[in-house]
Structures are given as structure tokens and as C-alpha cells.
Amino acid sequence: MTLESTPPIGSSLGGQNTDRITRMFAKFVSVGYLVYLVILSPSITLMAPRMDSWWTPVVVAMVFGSGLLPGVLAFRADLRLVRRAAAAAALLFVAAAASWPSAWNGPDLPTQDGVWLAAFPGLASLAAAVAWPASLAFTHLVAACVSVQLISTVARDGARLAMLLPEILFAIMFCTLFVGGAVMALRTGRLLDATTEEARAAAADAAAERARAVERERFDALTHDNVMSTLLAASRAQPQKHVRSLAAATLGELDGIHVGAGSDEPFALEQALAHLRAAAADADGHTAFIVIRDGGLQAVPAESVRALGSALAEAVRNSRIHAGAGVMRTVTVTVADAGMIIEAEDNGVGFDPAVVAPHRLGVAVSILGRMARLPGGSARIDTYPGSGTTVRLGWQRP
């Protein structure tokens, strides 16, 4: 199985759960309209002779046509069209009920029958829940239930006015069960999106802190291994030539640390490779590191080197933790004219990305998300249970 990162287009990574739930309810609403059209066909036919000739075909086309549209549009990328279509379906249902008195001619319907619009006011309010905030959706529900119960009372032969209020209250209560469920589902999606964004931000901060810790450790090691050695050599009256050589090497290392960790100056290629090698070694000291030179790349932007190093460290760290015992890990860096490709490969147990828990953000944030945000960056993960894992990181010069 393969995972790939692509830069976000016009939106952040958030909102996916709300969008998915909204599309699901839009499709559900449209299926409901289709089912009611089939079920209510006899009632529509029965009531048609009692209405003005224009009313039945116009209202059937208006109500059921608008009701089918959200589900069709739910397969499209732009969710705004889905919400607009759902809003139109909700409003046209109320408009159809409002137009009924002007087109009614009688005679009254049998007592056991009713106006076919009264069969599904809750479905129209579900469309309102897809399109609008909860307060407007429930306002629509009350308006729809009241209007259809009023016209049913007027249209039925022998209907008792005393039953009007109980019938309105029952209709509102019954429809609220479904509309309330939809509202809560959409609210849950929004909460989940907000929580996911917070978790991603926290994971990104943690990854940045780990990167800073790696740099601090490198600086501490340089201080111990080079600076202290130079001072010790000088204090023990070592030959001046030897002390001078140690001092020059130490100053060169310090300059490299300054340029790499605290500056926006581009990394020279050798500095970039050293940074990547250190990142991989910090995650797992037994990982083989191979460099293949297939171009004349001279320098890499500091931002790109740091992002590649952090993503590589996360990939190697994940492999060390999850790939199993006795696994061989190899990092191969291929340098080309316009960029570089890094492949972190192991022969471990692999995994199925589809079953990774949502709170496990190492792959989603620290690898795919980080590379998606990097100009010219890309990431791809090839893995399958039992077949090992290959993390492919790429950077192309803009």
C-alpha cells in the first residue's frame, strides 16, 4: 500500500470529518426524497384533481427535483454547492406548503388520507441541517411541521380542530429525533476536526522540539569532543602545530553548526549530507547511510535540509520502534542536479496504513504533513504487512 503527500489546495488539512458527514447526510436526504416520491405517488395522484392544474406538476418537480440535487452534488469536490442545493430543497418545501391554499379546490380528502406534503417535513428539515446552523434547521422544522399539519386539517373531511395542536406537537417531536441526530453528528465532526488540528499542531511542536534537541546534542558533542580537546591540548603544552590544527578544525565545526542550525543561509551539499547523516544516526545508530551522486547540486536551502532531516529522523525512529527485532535499516540519499531523493528502507514487518489509529500522527504530521508544507517537497510511503517499509522523501529545487 502507498501513501503520498500532496500540498493542500485552498484549505488546510482540517475539516475532513465534517465534510464527509455533510456529504453522507446529503446523499441520505436525496435517497429519502426518491423513496418518498415512489411511496407517495398514489397520494399525489389522488390529490391532483383537487388542485389547480398547474400546482401538482410544478410542486412535484420543485420539491422532489430540489431534494434529489444535494445527493448528486455530494459526489463533487465543492461542498458549497451541496449546501446551497440543500438550502434550496429546504426552502422550496416550505414554499410548496405556502402555495397550497391558493391552489386548493376540494372536495375534502377522506379522513384517513392527508396532504402528501405532510408525510416528510422532517426530511426537508434534514436538508436544512445540512445547509444551515442548528438554530435555523430547527426553526425550519417547526415552520414545516406547522404548515403541513394546518393544510392537512383543512383538507381532510371531518378533521377536528382540537387535534391540530397534538398533531403539530407530535410531528415536531418525531422529526426532532432525526434532525437532532443529524445536528449532533455534524457537531461531532466539527469537534473532531478541531481536536485533530490541535493534535497535529502539538505533534508538529513536539517534532520541532525534537529537532532542536538533536541540534543541542550535536553542539554538546562538538563542545566535548573538539573544544575541550583543543583546550586540553593547549593546557598540556602540546606542539603548537597540533594545537593550531585542532583549533582550526573546531572553528570550522562551530561555523558549520552556526550556519546549519541558526541561520537561513543555504547548506553546502556536504553540510546538508552531514545533517541528514546525523539525523538518521540520532534516531538509530546502526542505520546504514549511503550517498549516490548523480548530479551537480551545490547547495540546499536551510528550511529544506531541516525538514528533510526531521522527516528522515521520524521515519528511522518509527522503523526502530515498530519494524521488529533484527531488522536491517538503510538510508540512501541520491543527489541530482535539481534536488535529492532520500529512501529510508527496512525489511521489517511492514504495516497497513489504513488501520493506523487517528491519534498516531508520526506518519501523517511528522513525515507526510511536513513534506507537503515544504516548497518542492514530497513524501511517499510504500508498505504492506510482511513486506517491509520504504519511506521516500524528495526535494526539488523550485
C-alpha positions in Angstrom: 0.0 0.0 0.0 1.2 3.5 -0.8 0.6 6.8 1.0 1.6 10.1 -0.7 1.7 13.7 0.5 0.4 16.5 -1.7 0.3 20.2 -0.9 -3.1 21.4 0.5 -5.2 23.1 -2.2 -7.2 26.1 -1.0 -7.7 24.7 2.5 -5.9 23.2 5.5 -5.8 19.6 6.3 -8.7 20.2 8.7 -12.5 19.9 8.0 -12.3 16.4 6.5 -14.6 14.8 9.1 -17.3 17.5 8.8 -17.1 17.4 5.0 -17.5 13.6 5.0 -20.5 13.7 7.3 -22.1 16.5 5.4 -21.8 14.6 2.1 -23.2 11.4 3.8 -26.3 13.3 5.0 -26.8 15.0 1.6 -26.9 11.6 0.0 -29.2 10.3 2.7 -31.6 13.2 2.1 -31.7 12.6 -1.6 -32.3 8.9 -1.2 -35.2 9.7 1.2 -36.7 12.1 -1.4 -36.5 9.4 -4.0 -38.2 6.8 -1.8 -41.0 9.2 -0.8 -41.6 10.0 -4.4 -42.3 6.4 -5.1 -44.3 5.8 -1.9 -46.4 8.9 -2.3 -47.2 8.6 -5.9 -50.8 7.3 -5.2 -51.4 10.1 -2.8 -50.1 12.7 -5.3 -52.4 11.2 -8.0 -55.4 11.2 -5.6 -55.0 14.9 -4.7 -54.1 16.2 -8.1 -57.8 16.6 -9.3 -58.5 18.7 -6.2 -55.8 21.2 -7.0 -55.3 23.8 -9.8 -53.9 22.0 -12.9 -50.6 23.8 -12.6 -49.9 23.0 -9.0 -49.2 19.3 -8.8 -46.6 19.0 -11.7 -44.9 22.3 -10.7 -44.7 21.4 -7.0 -43.7 17.8 -7.5 -40.9 18.9 -9.8 -39.9 21.7 -7.5 -39.9 19.7 -4.2 -38.5 16.3 -5.4 -36.1 17.8 -8.0 -34.5 20.0 -5.4 -34.4 17.2 -3.0 -32.5 14.9 -5.3 -29.9 17.6 -6.2 -27.8 17.6 -2.9 -27.1 13.9 -3.2 -26.0 14.2 -6.8 -23.8 17.2 -6.0 -22.3 15.3 -2.9 -20.1 13.5 -5.3 -18.5 16.8 -6.5 -15.4 18.4 -4.8 -17.0 21.7 -3.9 -19.1 21.3 -0.8 -20.6 24.8 -1.1 -22.7 23.6 -4.0 -24.1 20.8 -1.8 -25.1 23.2 1.0 -26.7 25.6 -1.5 -28.7 22.8 -3.0 -29.8 21.5 0.4 -30.9 25.1 1.4 -32.9 25.3 -1.8 -34.6 22.0 -1.0 -35.5 23.2 2.5 -36.9 26.5 1.3 -38.8 25.1 -1.7 -40.6 22.6 0.6 -41.9 25.5 2.8 -42.8 27.4 -0.4 -44.8 24.5 -1.7 -46.8 24.2 1.5 -47.4 28.0 1.5 -48.7 27.8 -2.1 -51.2 25.0 -1.3 -54.1 27.2 -0.1 -54.2 29.3 -3.3 -54.4 26.1 -5.5 -56.8 24.0 -3.3 -60.2 23.4 -4.9 -61.6 20.5 -3.0 -63.6 18.4 -2.3 -62.1 17.3 1.0 -59.9 14.3 1.3 -61.1 11.1 3.1 -60.4 11.2 6.8 -57.7 8.6 6.6 -55.8 10.4 3.9 -53.8 13.6 4.2 -51.9 16.1 2.1 -48.9 14.2 0.7 -46.6 17.1 1.8 -47.4 16.2 5.4 -45.6 12.9 5.1 -42.0 14.2 5.1 -41.4 17.6 6.7 -38.6 16.1 8.7 -36.7 15.2 5.6 -36.8 18.7 4.3 -35.5 19.8 7.7 -32.7 17.3 7.4 -31.7 19.2 4.3 -31.9 22.4 6.3 -29.5 20.8 8.9 -27.0 20.1 6.0 -27.2 23.7 4.8 -27.6 25.9 7.9 -26.7 26.1 11.6 -28.7 24.1 14.1 -30.9 27.1 15.2 -32.1 27.7 11.6 -32.6 24.0 11.0 -34.9 23.7 14.0 -36.7 26.9 13.0 -37.4 25.3 9.6 -38.6 22.1 11.3 -41.2 24.0 13.3 -42.3 26.0 10.3 -42.6 23.0 8.1 -44.5 20.9 10.6 -46.9 23.6 11.5 -47.7 24.4 7.8 -48.3 20.9 6.7 -50.4 20.0 9.7 -52.5 23.1 9.1 -53.2 22.2 5.4 -53.9 18.6 6.3 -56.5 19.7 8.9 -58.1 21.9 6.3 -58.1 19.3 3.5 -59.4 16.3 5.4 -63.1 15.6 5.7 -64.2 15.6 9.3 -60.9 16.7 10.7 -61.2 18.0 14.3 -59.6 21.3 15.1 -59.0 20.2 18.7 -56.5 17.6 17.3 -54.4 20.2 15.5 -52.1 21.1 18.3 -51.4 17.5 19.4 -50.7 16.6 15.8 -48.3 19.5 15.4 -46.5 18.7 18.6 -46.2 15.0 17.6 -44.9 15.9 14.2 -42.3 18.3 15.7 -41.2 15.7 18.3 -41.0 12.9 15.8 -39.0 14.9 13.3 -36.7 16.3 16.0 -35.3 12.8 16.6 -33.8 12.7 13.1 -32.9 16.4 12.7 -31.3 16.4 16.2 -29.3 13.3 15.3 -28.0 15.0 12.1 -27.1 18.2 14.0 -25.2 16.2 16.7 -23.4 14.2 14.0 -22.3 17.4 12.2 -21.3 19.0 15.5 -19.2 15.9 16.4 -17.5 16.1 13.1 -16.6 19.7 13.7 -15.3 18.9 17.2 -13.2 16.0 15.8 -11.7 18.3 13.2 -10.8 20.9 15.8 -9.3 18.2 18.0 -7.3 16.7 15.1 -5.9 20.1 14.2 -4.9 20.7 17.8 -3.2 17.3 18.0 -1.4 18.0 14.7 -0.2 21.3 15.9 1.0 19.7 19.2 2.8 16.9 17.2 4.4 19.5 15.0 5.6 21.4 18.0 7.0 18.2 19.5 8.8 17.4 16.3 10.3 20.8 16.2 11.4 20.4 19.8 13.0 17.1 19.0 14.9 18.7 16.1 16.1 21.4 18.5 17.2 18.7 20.9 19.2 17.0 18.2 21.0 20.2 17.4 21.7 20.8 21.0 23.1 17.3 21.4 25.3 17.8 18.3 26.6 21.1 19.8 27.2 19.4 23.2 29.1 16.6 21.5 31.2 19.1 19.5 31.9 21.0 22.7 33.1 17.9 24.4 35.0 16.2 21.6 36.5 19.3 19.9 36.5 22.3 22.1 37.5 20.5 25.2 40.1 18.5 23.3 41.6 21.7 21.9 41.8 23.4 25.3 43.2 20.3 26.9 45.9 20.0 24.3 46.8 23.7 24.8 46.9 23.3 28.6 49.3 20.3 28.3 51.7 22.2 26.1 51.2 20.1 23.1 53.1 21.1 20.0 51.8 24.4 18.6 51.2 22.8 15.2 48.9 20.2 16.7 47.0 22.7 18.8 46.6 25.0 15.7 45.2 22.1 13.7 42.8 21.2 16.4 41.6 24.8 16.8 41.1 25.3 13.1 39.1 22.1 12.8 37.0 23.1 15.9 36.3 26.6 14.5 35.2 25.0 11.2 32.8 22.7 13.0 31.5 25.6 15.0 30.9 27.6 11.8 29.1 24.7 10.3 26.8 24.3 13.4 26.1 28.1 13.2 25.2 28.0 9.6 23.2 24.8 9.8 21.2 25.4 13.0 20.7 29.1 13.5 20.8 30.7 10.1 18.8 30.8 6.9 21.9 30.6 4.8 21.7 27.6 2.4 23.6 24.5 3.4 26.5 23.4 1.2 25.9 19.9 -0.1 28.4 18.3 2.3 26.8 20.1 5.2 23.4 19.0 4.2 24.5 15.4 3.9 26.2 15.7 7.3 22.9 17.0 8.8 21.0 14.1 7.2 23.5 11.6 8.4 23.4 13.0 11.9 19.6 12.9 11.9 19.5 9.3 10.9 22.2 8.3 13.4 20.4 10.1 16.2 17.3 8.0 15.5 19.2 4.7 15.2 23.0 4.5 15.3 23.0 1.2 13.4 21.3 2.5 10.2 23.5 2.3 7.1 23.9 5.6 5.3 24.6 5.6 1.5 25.1 8.6 -0.8 24.7 8.3 -4.5 25.9 11.4 -6.5 24.1 11.7 -9.8 24.3 15.5 -10.4 26.0 18.7 -9.5 23.8 20.1 -6.7 25.9 22.5 -4.7 23.6 23.9 -2.0 20.3 23.2 -0.4 18.0 25.8 1.4 18.3 25.6 5.2 14.5 25.1 5.5 14.6 22.1 3.2 17.5 20.5 4.9 15.9 20.8 8.3 12.5 19.5 7.1 14.2 16.5 5.3 16.3 15.8 8.4 13.3 15.8 10.7 11.2 13.7 8.4 14.0 11.2 8.0 14.6 11.0 11.7 10.9 10.3 12.3 11.0 7.6 9.6 14.0 5.9 11.0 12.7 6.2 14.6 9.3 4.6 13.5 11.2 1.8 11.9 13.3 1.2 15.0 10.2 1.1 17.2 7.7 -0.8 15.0 9.6 -2.8 12.4 10.6 -5.6 14.8 13.8 -7.1 16.1 16.8 -7.9 13.9 15.7 -5.5 11.2 18.2 -4.0 8.7 17.7 -0.3 8.0 19.3 1.6 5.1 19.1 5.3 4.2 20.0 6.1 0.6 20.5 9.7 -0.5 20.5 10.3 -4.2 21.8 13.7 -5.2 20.7 15.1 -8.6 21.1 18.4 -10.4 17.8 19.8 -9.2 17.3 18.1 -5.9 17.7 15.0 -3.9 15.7 11.8 -3.0 16.1 10.1 0.3 14.9 6.5 0.8 14.7 5.1 4.3 14.1 1.3 3.9 13.8 -1.6 6.2 13.0 -5.3 5.9 10.7 -5.4 8.9 7.1 -6.4 9.4 5.5 -3.5 7.5 2.0 -2.3 8.2 -1.3 -1.4 6.7 -1.7 2.4 6.8 -5.5 2.1 6.6 -5.6 0.7 10.1 -3.3 3.2 11.8 -5.2 4.9 14.7 -6.1 8.5 14.1 -4.1 9.7 17.2 -0.9 8.2 15.7 0.4 11.3 14.0 4.0 10.4 13.3 3.4 9.5 9.7 0.6 12.0 9.0 2.2 15.0 10.6 5.9 14.5 11.0 6.5 12.9 7.6 3.7 13.5 5.1 2.4 16.7 6.5 5.9 18.2 7.0 6.9 17.4 3.4 3.6 18.6 2.0 4.3 22.0 3.5 7.8 22.2 2.2 8.2 24.0 -1.1 9.3 21.4 -3.6 8.9 18.6 -1.0 7.2 15.3 -1.5 6.8 12.1 0.5 5.7 8.6 -0.3 5.4 5.5 2.0 5.4 2.1 0.4 4.5 -0.7 2.8 2.4 -3.7 3.3 2.1 -6.2 6.2 5.1 -8.6 6.0 6.9 -6.8 3.2 8.9 -4.1 5.0 8.6 -0.3 4.6 10.2 2.3 2.4 9.8 6.0 3.1 10.7 8.1 0.1 11.4 11.8 0.7 12.0 14.1 -2.1 13.0 17.7 -2.6 13.2 19.5 -6.0 14.7 23.0 -6.3 11.9 25.5 -7.3 
